[in-house]
Amino acid sequence: MVTACAVRRALCAVILMAAPIRLAAQDDIVGIPIGQTPPAVTIQDLAGNSVELARWVGKKPVLVEFWATWCPVCAELLPRMEAARMKYGDRVEFLVVAVAVNQSPNTVRRHLARHPMPFTFLWDVNGNATRAFQAPATSYVAVLDAKGKVVYTGVGAEQDLDAALQRAVGGGKGR
């Protein structure tokens, strides 16, 4: 018998693998296009409460990472995320969206108990945030400026988060 949870996990896996990757001719932009504002989306906190992503967007710059406990690239990206958090502190909101593929909120909570991280963790139970940001994979990062416009997207362990956040904090100047 297939459980509803198994169906949701399979659906999220398909969404993550089938999410469109947009490549600009020279810039290799992935996910939601630069300059766009992500659509309003409701996801959950790790306690299962509904939260609007808009709660954080449009107030100050926001970095959103799509993440999983089982993602080795996310683990490789973690030192860059932590360094960025140390440098930008309260000037930037750091959100980590845990995807609902082969993990559960309990799995994420247990992982965070063993490996605390200084970010706000959210749960993308139905893939709403994954679709809104057109996230092609875990380790996908989108940075929004204080107006809620996307100024950077990238994927992988070698992302220059500092340059992306400088762009967001500095009003979106540069590329």
Secondary structure, DSSP 8 states (H G I E B T S, - for coil): ---HHHHHHHHHHHHHHHS-----TTT---SS-TT------EEEETTS-EEEGGGTTTTS-EEEEEE-TT-HHHHHHHHHHHHHHHHHGGGSEEEEEEESSS--HHHHHHHHHHS--SSEEEEETTSHHHHHTT--STTEEEEE-TTS-EEEEE-STT--HHHHHHHHHTTS---
